[in-house]
Amino acid sequence: MADTPDPVVALTEEQCWARLRTQELGRLVTHVGDVLDIFPVNYIVDDETLLFRTAQGSKLFELTVNDEVLFEVDDHTDTDAWSVIVRGRAHALDSSEEVQRADGLGLRPWIPTLKYTYVRVEPTSLSGRAFERSPEPDRYGVQQY
């Protein structure tokens, strides 16, 4: 059997951050009691944290009850794809210095809504995988042994 490279490759932490910096839409997963929720949010990378804006509502409430979150970002082309998962803790920025600094980063809502609260996700772990996209191997033909 010919040696073929693994179509799935683990990303280093540096590669994960590089990919996170190329995107602006991710999915935030919250967990309160038996309820899991997932929210699409636009974000930016600030140093090695993620920052997004939100309004009062279920997302912000859930983060005050349980600050442990997952944040997932991915992308793909016809030939490759990748996914990065950030596990961490989320908290609203509360000092005027933090908010003023965040205002200068250029993060704007995608839809015309007022979102006064900045939330920072501080990672406790980061993992990612890159995938080579190609046709599926023949599942029913003659297999080499």
Rosetta blueprint (number, residue, H / E / L):
1 M L
2 A L
3 D L
4 T L
5 P L
6 D L
7 P L
8 V E
9 V E
10 A E
11 L L
12 T L
13 E H
14 E H
15 Q H
16 C H
17 W H
18 A H
19 R H
20 L H
21 R L
22 T L
23 Q L
24 E L
25 L E
26 G E
27 R E
28 L E
29 V E
30 T E
31 H E
32 V E
33 G L
34 D L
35 V E
36 L E
37 D E
38 I E
39 F E
40 P E
41 V E
42 N E
43 Y E
44 I E
45 V E
46 D E
47 D L
48 E L
49 T E
50 L E
51 L E
52 F E
53 R E
54 T E
55 A L
56 Q L
57 G L
58 S H
59 K H
60 L H
61 F H
62 E H
63 L H
64 T H
65 V H
66 N L
67 D L
68 E E
69 V E
70 L E
71 F E
72 E E
73 V E
74 D E
75 D E
76 H E
77 T L
78 D L
79 T L
80 D E
81 A E
82 W E
83 S E
84 V E
85 I E
86 V E
87 R E
88 G E
89 R E
90 A E
91 H E
92 A E
93 L L
94 D L
95 S L
96 S H
97 E H
98 E H
99 V H
100 Q H
101 R H
102 A H
103 D H
104 G L
105 L L
106 G L
107 L L
108 R L
109 P L
110 W L
111 I L
112 P L
113 T L
114 L L
115 K L
116 Y L
117 T E
118 Y E
119 V E
120 R E
121 V E
122 E E
123 P E
124 T E
125 S E
126 L E
127 S E
128 G E
129 R E
130 A E
131 F E
132 E E
133 R L
134 S L
135 P L
136 E L
137 P L
138 D L
139 R L
140 Y L
141 G L
142 V L
143 Q L
144 Q L
145 Y L
